[in-house]
Amino acid sequence: MAKITEQQFLEFYDKNVGKIYRYIYFRVGAQELAQDLTSEVFLKSWQRLNQEGAKIVDNPRAFFYQVARNLIVDFYRQKDKAPLSLEEIADRTIADRNDGPSETASVALDMQSVKKALMHLNEDYREIIIWRYLDELEIKEIAEILNKREGAVRTLLSRALADLKGILK
């Protein structure tokens, strides 16, 4: 996928912008920052895919997630900040909603149970579960993002799910 047309890029954008945004938002916890970083992901990707001598990208979705992941790392490195905890993200998400009291309470309970379970997982396990089950990425795509073999990703996912099941019990 090197030297793509503007139309192909826009179609890809329409299809994947929500998932990339959700991944970034989950990692940074601030709506405006997630929007800015999402825009930067697509800008940098467009530039890289169309630069002279760009290598062919077999899996564009994995490529975009890799760019997003790198931008998040760069953001925290530049700002000398630690990533937000799931608790902080959940609290902000609940506070940002404009629903009535019963909807807010329901969301709070759902977020609380998810937050508690995921909070006990290490970063790699958390990330792989989000990609596989929230963003619905294929094992092959996750392997490309992490620069690992598919077998290693399956093992990582299996261990992450085993840990999550143990936590939920």
N, C-alpha and C positions, 0 to 999 in steps of 0.2 A: 504494500500500500504506500508506495512512494509517489510523489508528484500527483496527488489526487486533484480532482477538479473541485471547484468551489461547491458545486451542487452535491457531490458525493460527501464532502465534508459537512455541509449543512444537514444532510439526511442523517449522517452519523451523530451529529450534535443533537438533533431533535430526539433521536432514539435513546441517547445515553446521558444527556446532561443531568437529568434528575438523579440517576444512580451515582454519578460522580459527585454531585453536590451532596447527596446524603452521606456518602463515605467521608467526604471532607468535613461536613458538619459534625458527624459523629466524632471525629478526631479533634476538632478545634472548639466546638461548642458554641460558636457565635455565628449568628445568621449572616451578618454583613461580611464578616471575615470569610466565611465559607463561600459566599457569592463571589467575592473578589478572587479567592484562590481558584474557584471553578473557572472563572473567566480566564485567569492566567494559564490554567491547564490547557484550555482549548487554543489560546493564543500561541503558547510555546509549542504545542503539538503541531499546529498548522505551520509554524515557522520551520520546525525540524523536518517535517514530512516534505516540505517544498524547497529545502535548501539544496544547493548543488552537491551531488555526491551522497545524498541521503540513502541509507540502506533500506532495503525493502522490509516492511513490517508485515509479517504473516498474520498477526492477530492484533488488529487495531485496538480493540477494547482493553486487552492486557497492556498495550503500549500506553494508553491514556491513564489507566490506573497507576502504572509505574511512574508516569510524569506527576500525577497527583501525590503519590506517596513521597516522591522526592521533594516536591514543593512544600509539603507539610514538614518534612524533616528540616529543610532549609529555613522555613519560617521559625520553628522553635530554636534552631541554632542561632539565627540572627537576633531574635528577641531575648535569647538566654532565658527562655521560659520552659517550664515543664508542661507536658501535655495535660489537658484537663482530665480529671477523673470522671468515670461514668456517673458518679453521684452529682458532680457539678453540672454535667451536661443534662442529666435528667431533671435536675432542679430548674435549670434555665428553660428547658423545653416546656415543662409544666407551667412555669411562670409566664411564658410567652403566649400561651393559648388564650383565646378570648371566649371560651365556652362558659356555660353556666356552672354553678357549683357541683351539680351531680356529674357532669361530663368531666370536669376537672378532677374530681375525686376518683372517678373510674380510671382516667388516664394515669393519675398518680399511683394507684394500686398496681396497674399493669407495669408501669415504668419501674416501680419499686421492686417487683419480683424479678424482672429482667435485669435490672441494675444489680441486685444482690447476687444473682447467679453469675453474671458476666464479670462482676467486679473481682471475683476470686480467681479468675483465669489470668494466665500471663498474657502479655501483649500479643505475642504471636498467635496464641490460641483464639483470643478475642477477634483479632483481625481476620483470621481464616474463616471463622464462623460467620462473621458479618459478610464477607465476600461471597461465601458459598450460599448462605441461606437468606440473607437480606438482599444482596445485590445479584444473586442468582448467577454467579460466574461459574464457568466450567472448571474442572480440575486443571485442564490444560492451560487455561487463562491464568489461574492462580499460580501455577508453576512458572509461567513466564514472568509474572509480576515479581515473584520472589527469587527468580533465577535458580530454581531447583527442579529436580526431575519430578515427573508426575507421581511416581511411587512414593517419593519423600513427602509430597503434599498430601497424598492419601493417608499416609501414616500420621502426619501431623494433624489432619482433620479427625482421624479416628481417635487419637489421643485427646484432642480438644473436646470431642463429644463425650468421651468416657469421663473426663474431668467434669464436664458440665452436668452429666447425669448424676455423678456422685454428689455434686453440690446441690442439685435440685432435690435429692432424696432426703 
